[in-house]
Amino acid sequence: MAGKEFVWFKHYQKNVPHEVDYTSEYSSLVDIFQKSCQKYSELPAFSNMGTSINYSELAVHVDHFCSYLQHFLGVKKGDRLAIM
């Protein structure tokens, strides 16, 4: 991605980097998500049609969705999913 200019970059604030260096502070994508939900727990994570949820609420929804995938649909480690 280095050197590429994506359309959405022009909407970033000046202090927001175009790439995330997760190699030193985070061990995985899951780790990034969990630590972000803890750090920003009371900040808005998602807004749509006049309704918002904060990062703490998002973490709960993600846990419930993961439980549904595992316990009701039988998704196992290594299975591949396409989520839209």
C-alpha distances in whole Angstrom, upper triangle without the diagonal:
4,6,6,8,9,13,13,12,15,17,16,19,18,18,16,12,9,8,11,12,15,16,19,20,19,20,19,18,21,22,19,21,25,24,23,26,28,27,27,30,31,29,28,25,26,28,29,32,34,33,31,31,30,27,31,32,28,28,32,31,28,31,33,31,30,33,34,32,33,37,38,35,35,31,31,29,27,27,24,24,23,23,23
4,6,9,11,14,15,12,15,18,16,18,17,17,15,11,9,8,11,12,15,16,18,20,20,21,20,20,23,23,21,23,26,25,24,27,29,28,28,31,33,30,29,27,28,30,31,35,36,35,33,33,31,29,32,34,30,31,34,33,31,33,36,34,33,36,37,35,36,40,41,39,38,35,34,31,30,30,28,28,27,27,27
4,7,10,13,14,12,14,17,16,18,17,17,16,13,10,11,14,15,18,19,22,23,24,25,24,23,27,27,24,26,29,28,27,30,32,30,30,33,35,31,31,29,29,31,32,35,37,37,34,34,33,31,35,36,33,33,37,36,33,36,38,36,36,39,40,38,39,43,44,41,41,38,37,35,33,33,31,30,29,29,28
4,6,10,11,10,12,15,15,17,17,18,16,13,10,11,14,16,19,20,23,24,24,25,24,22,26,26,24,25,29,28,26,29,31,30,29,32,33,30,29,27,27,29,30,33,34,34,32,32,32,30,33,34,31,32,35,34,31,34,37,34,34,37,38,36,37,41,41,39,39,36,36,33,31,32,29,28,26,26,25
4,7,8,7,9,12,12,15,14,16,14,12,9,11,15,18,20,22,25,25,25,27,25,23,27,27,24,25,29,28,26,28,31,29,28,31,32,29,27,25,25,27,27,30,32,32,30,31,30,29,32,33,30,31,35,33,31,34,36,34,34,38,38,36,38,42,42,39,40,37,37,35,33,33,30,29,27,26,25
4,6,6,8,10,11,14,15,17,14,13,9,12,15,18,20,22,25,25,25,26,24,22,25,26,23,23,27,27,24,27,29,28,26,29,30,27,25,23,22,23,24,27,28,29,27,28,28,26,30,30,27,29,32,30,28,32,33,31,31,35,35,33,35,39,39,36,37,34,35,33,31,31,27,26,24,23,21
4,6,6,8,10,14,15,17,15,14,11,14,17,21,23,25,28,28,27,29,27,24,27,28,24,25,28,28,25,27,30,29,27,29,30,26,24,22,21,22,22,24,26,27,26,27,27,26,30,30,27,29,32,30,29,32,34,31,32,36,35,34,36,40,39,37,38,35,36,35,33,32,29,27,24,23,21
4,5,5,7,11,13,15,12,12,10,12,15,19,21,24,26,25,25,27,24,21,24,25,21,21,25,25,22,24,27,25,23,25,26,22,20,19,18,18,19,22,23,24,22,23,23,23,26,27,24,26,29,27,26,29,31,29,29,33,33,32,34,37,37,35,37,33,35,33,32,31,28,26,23,22,20
4,5,5,9,10,12,9,9,7,10,13,17,19,22,24,24,23,26,24,21,24,25,21,22,25,24,21,24,26,24,23,26,26,23,21,20,20,21,22,25,26,26,24,25,24,23,27,28,25,27,30,29,27,31,33,31,31,35,35,34,36,39,39,38,39,35,36,34,33,33,30,28,26,24,23
4,6,8,9,12,11,11,10,14,17,20,22,25,27,27,27,29,28,25,28,28,24,25,28,27,24,26,29,26,24,27,27,24,22,21,21,21,22,25,25,26,25,26,26,25,29,30,27,29,32,31,30,33,35,33,34,38,38,37,39,42,42,40,42,38,39,38,36,36,33,31,29,27,25
4,7,9,12,10,12,11,14,16,20,22,25,27,26,26,28,27,24,26,26,23,23,26,25,22,23,26,24,22,24,24,20,19,18,17,18,19,21,22,23,21,23,22,22,26,26,24,26,29,28,27,31,32,31,32,35,35,35,37,40,40,38,40,37,38,36,36,35,32,30,27,25,23
4,6,8,6,8,8,11,13,17,19,22,23,22,23,25,24,21,24,24,20,20,23,22,19,21,23,21,19,22,22,18,18,17,17,18,20,23,23,23,21,22,21,20,24,25,23,25,28,27,26,29,31,30,31,34,35,34,36,39,39,38,39,36,37,35,34,34,31,30,28,26,24
4,6,6,9,10,13,15,18,20,23,24,23,23,27,26,23,25,25,21,21,24,22,19,21,23,20,18,22,21,18,18,17,18,19,21,24,24,24,22,23,21,21,24,26,24,26,29,29,28,31,33,32,33,36,37,36,38,41,42,41,42,39,39,37,37,37,34,33,31,29,27
4,6,8,10,13,15,17,20,23,23,22,24,27,26,24,27,26,22,23,26,24,21,24,25,22,21,24,24,21,21,21,22,23,25,28,27,28,25,26,24,24,27,29,27,28,32,32,30,33,36,35,35,39,40,39,41,44,44,43,44,41,41,39,39,39,36,35,33,31,30
4,6,10,12,13,15,17,20,20,19,21,24,24,22,24,23,20,21,23,21,18,21,22,19,18,22,22,19,20,19,21,23,25,28,28,28,25,25,23,22,25,27,25,26,30,30,29,31,34,33,33,37,38,37,39,42,43,42,43,39,40,37,37,38,35,34,33,31,30
4,7,9,10,12,15,18,18,17,18,21,21,19,21,20,17,18,20,18,16,19,20,17,16,20,21,17,18,17,18,20,23,26,26,25,23,23,21,19,23,25,22,23,27,27,26,28,31,30,30,33,35,34,36,39,39,38,39,36,36,34,33,34,32,30,29,27,26
4,5,7,9,12,15,16,16,17,20,19,18,20,20,16,18,21,19,16,20,21,19,18,22,23,20,20,19,21,23,25,28,29,28,25,25,23,21,24,26,24,24,28,28,26,29,32,30,30,33,35,34,35,38,39,38,38,35,35,32,32,32,30,29,28,27,26
4,7,10,13,15,17,17,17,20,19,17,20,20,16,18,21,20,18,21,23,21,20,23,25,22,21,19,20,22,24,28,28,28,25,25,24,22,25,27,24,25,28,28,26,28,31,29,29,33,34,32,34,37,38,36,37,33,33,31,30,30,28,27,25,24,24
4,6,9,12,14,14,14,16,15,14,17,17,14,16,19,18,16,19,21,20,20,23,25,22,22,19,21,24,26,29,30,29,26,25,24,21,25,26,23,23,27,27,24,27,30,28,27,31,32,30,32,35,36,35,35,31,31,28,27,28,26,25,24,23,23
4,6,9,11,11,11,13,12,11,14,13,10,13,16,14,13,17,18,17,17,20,22,20,20,18,20,23,25,29,29,28,25,24,22,19,22,24,21,21,24,24,22,24,27,26,25,28,30,28,30,33,34,33,33,29,29,26,25,26,25,24,24,23,23
4,6,7,8,9,11,11,12,15,13,11,14,16,15,14,18,19,17,19,22,24,22,23,21,23,26,29,32,33,31,28,26,24,21,24,26,23,22,26,26,24,25,29,28,26,29,31,30,30,34,35,34,34,30,29,26,25,27,26,26,25,25,26
4,6,6,5,7,8,8,11,10,8,11,13,12,12,16,17,16,17,20,23,21,22,20,22,26,28,32,32,30,27,25,23,19,21,24,21,20,23,24,21,22,26,25,23,26,28,27,27,31,32,31,31,27,26,23,23,24,23,24,24,23,25
4,6,6,7,8,10,13,11,10,14,16,14,15,19,19,18,20,23,26,25,26,23,26,29,32,36,36,34,31,28,26,23,24,27,24,22,26,27,24,24,28,27,25,28,30,28,28,32,34,33,32,28,26,23,23,25,24,25,26,26,27
4,6,8,10,13,14,12,11,15,16,14,15,19,18,17,20,22,26,25,26,24,27,30,33,37,37,35,31,29,26,23,24,27,25,23,27,28,25,26,29,29,27,29,32,30,30,33,36,35,34,30,29,25,25,28,27,28,29,28,30
4,7,9,11,12,9,9,12,13,10,12,15,15,14,16,19,22,21,23,21,24,28,31,35,34,32,28,26,23,20,21,24,22,20,23,25,22,23,27,26,24,27,30,29,28,32,34,33,32,29,28,25,25,27,27,27,28,27,29
4,6,8,9,6,6,10,10,9,11,14,14,14,16,18,21,21,22,20,23,26,29,33,33,30,27,24,22,18,19,22,20,17,21,22,19,20,23,23,21,24,26,25,25,28,30,30,29,25,24,21,21,23,23,23,24,24,26
4,7,8,6,8,11,11,11,13,15,16,16,19,20,24,23,24,22,24,28,31,34,35,32,29,26,24,20,21,23,21,18,21,22,19,19,23,22,20,22,25,23,23,26,29,28,26,23,21,18,18,21,21,22,23,23,26
4,5,5,6,9,10,11,12,14,15,16,18,19,23,22,23,20,22,26,28,32,32,30,27,24,22,18,19,21,18,16,19,20,16,17,20,19,17,20,22,20,20,23,26,25,23,20,19,15,16,18,17,18,19,19,22
4,5,5,6,9,10,11,12,14,15,16,17,21,20,20,17,18,22,24,28,29,26,23,21,19,16,17,19,15,14,17,17,14,15,18,17,15,18,20,18,19,22,24,23,22,19,18,15,16,17,16,16,17,16,18
4,5,5,6,9,10,11,12,14,15,16,19,19,19,16,18,22,24,28,28,25,22,19,18,14,15,16,13,11,14,15,11,12,15,14,12,15,18,16,16,19,22,21,20,17,16,14,15,16,16,16,17,16,19
4,5,5,6,8,10,11,12,14,15,18,18,19,17,19,23,26,29,29,27,23,20,18,14,15,17,15,12,15,17,14,14,17,17,15,18,21,20,19,22,25,24,24,21,20,17,18,20,20,20,21,20,22
4,6,5,6,9,10,10,12,13,17,16,17,14,17,21,23,27,27,25,21,19,16,13,14,16,14,12,16,17,14,15,19,18,17,20,22,21,21,24,26,26,25,22,22,19,20,21,21,20,21,19,21
4,6,5,6,9,10,10,11,15,14,14,11,14,18,20,24,24,21,18,15,13,9,11,13,10,8,12,13,10,12,15,15,14,17,19,18,19,22,24,23,23,20,20,18,20,20,19,18,19,17,19
4,5,5,6,9,10,10,14,14,15,13,16,19,22,26,25,22,19,16,13,9,10,12,10,8,11,13,10,11,14,15,14,16,19,19,19,21,23,24,23,21,21,19,21,22,21,20,21,20,21
4,5,5,6,8,9,13,13,15,13,17,20,24,27,27,24,20,17,14,10,11,14,13,10,14,16,14,14,18,19,17,20,22,22,23,25,27,27,27,25,24,22,24,25,24,24,24,23,24
4,5,5,6,8,11,10,12,10,13,17,20,24,23,21,17,14,11,8,10,12,11,10,13,15,13,15,18,18,18,20,23,23,23,26,28,28,28,25,25,23,25,25,25,23,23,21,22
4,6,5,5,9,9,10,9,12,16,19,22,21,18,15,12,9,5,6,9,8,6,10,12,11,12,15,16,16,18,20,21,22,24,25,26,26,24,24,23,25,25,24,23,23,21,22
4,6,5,9,10,13,12,15,19,22,25,24,21,17,14,11,8,7,11,11,9,12,14,14,14,17,18,18,20,22,23,24,25,27,28,28,26,26,25,27,28,27,26,27,24,25
4,6,9,9,12,12,16,19,22,25,24,21,18,15,11,9,9,13,13,12,15,17,16,17,20,21,21,23,26,26,27,29,31,31,32,29,29,27,29,30,29,28,28,26,27
4,6,5,8,8,12,15,19,22,20,18,14,12,8,6,8,11,11,11,14,16,15,17,20,20,21,23,25,26,27,29,30,31,32,29,30,28,30,30,29,27,27,25,25
4,6,8,9,12,15,18,21,20,17,13,10,6,5,4,8,9,9,11,13,14,15,17,19,19,21,23,24,25,27,28,29,30,28,29,28,29,30,29,27,27,24,25
4,7,9,12,13,17,20,17,15,11,9,5,6,6,9,10,11,13,15,16,17,19,21,22,23,25,26,28,29,30,31,32,31,32,31,33,33,32,30,29,26,26
4,6,9,11,15,18,16,13,10,8,5,6,8,10,11,12,14,15,16,18,20,21,22,24,26,27,29,30,31,32,33,31,32,31,32,32,31,29,28,25,24
4,6,7,11,14,12,10,6,6,4,6,9,9,9,12,14,14,15,18,19,19,21,23,24,25,27,29,29,30,32,30,31,30,32,31,29,27,26,22,21
4,7,10,14,13,11,7,6,5,5,9,9,7,10,12,12,12,15,17,17,18,21,22,22,24,26,27,27,28,26,28,27,28,27,26,23,22,19,18
4,7,10,10,8,6,6,7,8,11,10,8,12,13,12,13,16,17,16,18,21,21,22,24,26,26,26,28,26,28,27,28,27,25,22,21,17,16
4,7,7,6,4,7,9,11,14,12,11,15,16,14,16,19,19,19,21,24,23,24,27,29,28,28,30,29,31,31,31,30,28,25,23,19,17
4,6,5,6,9,12,14,17,15,13,17,18,16,17,21,20,19,22,24,23,24,27,29,28,28,30,29,31,31,32,30,28,24,22,18,16
4,6,8,12,15,18,20,17,17,20,21,18,20,23,22,22,25,27,25,27,30,31,30,30,33,31,34,34,35,33,31,27,25,21,18
4,7,10,13,17,18,16,16,20,20,18,21,24,23,23,26,28,27,28,31,32,31,31,34,33,36,36,37,35,33,30,27,24,21
4,7,10,14,15,12,13,17,17,15,17,20,19,19,23,24,24,25,28,29,28,29,31,30,33,33,34,33,31,27,26,22,20
4,7,10,12,10,10,14,14,13,15,18,18,18,21,23,23,24,27,28,27,28,30,29,31,31,32,31,29,26,25,21,20
4,7,8,6,7,10,11,10,12,15,15,15,18,20,20,22,24,25,25,26,28,27,28,28,30,29,27,25,24,20,19
4,5,5,6,9,10,11,12,14,16,16,18,20,21,23,24,26,26,27,29,27,29,28,30,29,28,25,25,21,21
4,5,5,6,9,10,10,12,14,15,16,18,20,21,22,24,25,26,27,25,26,25,27,27,25,23,23,20,20
4,5,5,7,9,10,11,13,15,16,17,19,20,22,23,24,25,26,25,26,25,27,27,26,24,25,22,22
4,5,5,6,9,10,11,12,14,15,17,19,20,21,22,23,25,23,25,25,27,26,26,23,23,20,20
4,5,5,6,9,10,10,12,14,15,16,18,20,20,21,23,21,22,22,24,23,22,20,20,16,17
4,5,5,6,9,10,11,12,14,15,17,18,19,20,21,19,20,20,22,22,21,19,20,17,18
4,5,5,6,9,10,11,12,14,15,16,17,19,20,19,20,21,23,22,22,20,21,18,19
4,5,5,6,9,10,11,12,14,15,16,17,18,17,19,20,22,21,20,18,18,15,16
4,5,5,6,9,10,11,12,14,15,15,17,15,16,16,18,18,17,15,16,13,15
4,5,5,6,9,10,11,12,14,15,15,14,15,15,18,18,18,16,18,16,18
4,5,5,6,9,10,10,11,13,14,14,16,17,19,18,19,16,18,15,17
4,5,5,6,9,10,10,11,12,11,14,15,17,15,15,13,14,12,14
4,5,5,6,8,10,10,11,9,11,12,14,13,13,12,14,12,15
4,5,5,6,8,9,10,10,11,13,16,15,16,14,17,15,18
4,5,5,5,7,9,9,12,14,16,14,15,13,15,14,16
4,6,6,5,6,6,9,11,13,11,12,10,12,12,15
4,6,6,5,5,6,9,12,10,12,12,15,15,18
4,6,6,8,9,12,15,14,16,15,18,17,20
4,6,8,11,14,17,14,16,15,17,16,19
4,6,9,13,14,11,13,11,14,14,17
4,6,10,12,10,12,12,15,16,19
4,7,9,6,9,9,12,13,17
4,6,6,9,10,14,16,19
4,6,9,11,15,16,20
4,6,10,13,15,19
4,7,10,13,16
4,7,10,13
4,6,10
4,7
4
